[in-house]
Amino acid sequence: MKYDILQIVGAAVMMVFTQGAIRLLVDHDDTGFVGLLGGGFALTLAVHGVLVAVGVLLTGWSHTRAKALGRRG
């Protein structure tokens, strides 16, 4: 059950920050929540990219763990 929840969380993180990165590329001034860091466009885009990668890795890892336990086909 915990790997199912982690897979959902990872997919949600990936989806939200991918959408934020696309929004940032279209409108450079719309930095969203990550804009609180300051640092400008490049830092904000880099943080979005890192968080997308974290979401992808978390989703893949949790899917692999669930598959190893026999919960996936």
N, C-alpha and C positions, 0 to 999 in steps of 0.2 A: 504493500500500500504506500509506503513512504517513497518508493521510486516512481510510482504513478504521480504523486503530488509534486515531486521534484521535476518530473518531466513537464508537467503543466506549468510550473513556475518558470522553468527554463524557456519554454515556448512563449510564455507571456512576456518575459523580459526581452527576448529576441524581437518579438513583434512590436512592442512599445518603442524600443530604442531604434529599430529600423525605420519605423514611421517618423520618429524624431529626427533621424539623420536625413531622410528624404525631405522633410519639412525645412530643415536647416539649409539644405542645398538649394531649395527653391527660394527661400526668404532668409537671407543671412542675419537679419535682425531678430527673427523669431527663435530665440535660443531655448525656450522652454525651461523646464526645471533644472537642467544641467547648466544653464546660463548663470546660475547663482555662483558658480565657481569663479566667474570672471575669466580673464585670460584671452578673450576674443574668440573669433571664428574657428581658428585652427585647433585650439585646445578643446573647444566644445565638440567639434566634429570628431576629434581623436577619442574623446571620452565616450561618445556615442558608439564609435567603432569598437572600442574595447568592451563595452557592455553588450553589444550585439554578439561579439565573440564569446563572452561569458555565457550568454543565453544558449548559444549553439552548443558549446562544450557541455554545459549542464544537461541539456536535453539529450545529447548523444550518450553521455556517460550514464545517465539514469536509465535510458532505454537499454543500453548494453547490460547493465546490472540486472534489470528485470528479466531480460532474455536469458541471462546466465542462470537465473533462479527458475527458469521454465515458465515464466509468466507471459512470454511473447512467442509467437509462432515463427 
